[in-house]
Amino acid sequence: MSPKTYFEVVPLSEVAKQDEVSLPEEFKAVILIVDDERIIADTLSIILSRSGFSTLTAYDGTAALALARTSAPQLLISDVMMPGMTGIELAIAVSQTVPGCQILLFSGQAATADLLVHARNAGYNFTTLTKPVHPTDMLKRVSECLAVQKTVFAPTHSPTDDSSRPATYLVN
């Protein structure tokens, strides 16, 4: 008999409002969510969308990789244990295809540790979370992965400076 796993059910209406992010459309991060359990992928997509992010959802590694190639997400959130392509194989492929993409993996299985050791030996160090993940904790980790920097252009010329080039400021 296999051990039973219990998941805390949190209605979307109870997800903390202070964790919501309101970003202008041009600064919204694109997050690719992948899980072979559709309810998990869809729920996570809803939570992140309601928090101001643009989301793409896939239910297997192959479909996710195709989406990553066409959409270049800023963050990949993937389950580790999936049939066919594992989340770690997907993470490596996405890292190679979209070099700036951040990776956040999650899993509820102990076998993940062995897969992560192989990835580390190959030079990849991915951030991982253990399932189940409370929505507030997930939003916090997503925010940590996506340190959003805005580029603001402002004219810098003065009466003594004839430069007409705008300056670039990075605002955290």
C-alpha positions, 0 to 999 in steps of 0.5 A: 500500500502506497503512502497517502499524500494530503494537499491543503486546498486553498481557494483562490479567493483566499490567496493573499492580495498583498502578494499581487503584482501590478506591472505595465503590460510591457514589463510583465514577465512571461512564465511557462508552467509545466506539469503533467497534472493538469489541475496543478498546472492550470491552478498555478497559471490562474494564480500567477495570472491574477498576480499580474504575470503572463502565463503559458501552460503545457502538460508535458516537456515536449510541448513546453520546449516548443512553447519556450522556443517560440515565446522565450519565457523569463521563468520556467516553472516545471514539475520534475517527475513527468512521463517522457521528458523529465522536468530536469531534462526540460530545464536543461533544454530550455537553459540552452534554448533561452539562456536568460530564462530562470528555472524553478522546479518542484516535485513531491517525490524523493527520486528528484534528488538523484536527478538533481545530482546528475544535473549539478554534475553536468553544470546546472544548478536549479532552484527546487521546491517541494510539493505541495507549495502554498500559493503565497510561498510560490508567489514569493519564490517567483518574485525572487526568481524574477528580479524585475529591472526597468529601464527608464530613459531620461534626457541628460543634456544641460545648458553646458552639455550638448549631448542629446543621448538619453541616459539609462537608469536601472530601477529596482 
